Amino acid sequence: MNRIILIGAGIFAAILLLVGTFVTAAGMLGADLHALPVVGALFPVPAVASLDPALNDMNTSVEEQVDADTRSPEQVMDNSASPLHAFLLPSPWSTDQLEDLERQLKTRLSAITEREKDLEKNKADLQESQRHLSELQKELEQVRSGLIEERDETVALQEEVERGESAAAGKRVEGLKAMSSLYLNGDSQEMADMLLKVYPPDDIGIVLSGLTPERVTVLLQGISASQPDVLSLVESSYRAEATK
């Protein structure tokens, strides 16, 4: 029994849902609900509109309706716009704030544009500086190469001069040693006095280096007897040349 009641209740609910859907659709399409079959009797017959377009269903004119309306113009605008409010989100900013924001954005955009121009100018200046530095570097490399070549030439010339001086000094030493044969014989005191008259102390030592140690000893004794103050210089020069 309960099952039959449940089934009947379900069928009844389905019929109500179907009828409700049908009536709703008909109403949205603008159909006269009282003219619908079966359910039309449930809806009242609409009142016949006045033939005068200036009168409403209460037989009042537009002027009378305006005079009877106590709402302010702002309330009328708000009521007229109220259906749209459901589809609009309230703005978090006022008009002044939006205008101020627009001005700030324009100012910031202008500043960014000027900054980009400055960056481009700085980039061009930097490229010009790099080009100038590259040219300076090339010039410095040329100067450096010239200095290296000049240094090499100077070193070569100095070495050549030194070799010439060394060769000249060697020839001079050889010439002084060759003169030692003149003092190989003879009175030692006379030979010593002759050496002191002809050569300075350093050259005397070189001349003596070409003689035998015995002859050198007696000549040094003669030099000591004549000029004892130059003896040490003669001995130093002799030892330096004799040990080569």
Secondary structure, 3 states (H helix, E strand, C coil): CHHHHHHHHHHHHHHHHHHHHHHHHHHHCCCCHHHCCCCHHHCCCCCCCCCCCCECCCCCEHHHHHHHCCCCHHHHHHHHHHHHHCCCCCCCCCHHHHHHHHHHHHHHHHHHHHHHHHHHHHHHHHHHHHHHHHHHHHHHHHHHHHHHHHHHHHHHHHHHHHHHHHHHHHHHHHHHHHHHHHHCCCCHHHHHHHHHHHCCHHHHHHHHCCCCHHHHHHHHHHHHHHCHHHHHHHHHHHHHHHCC
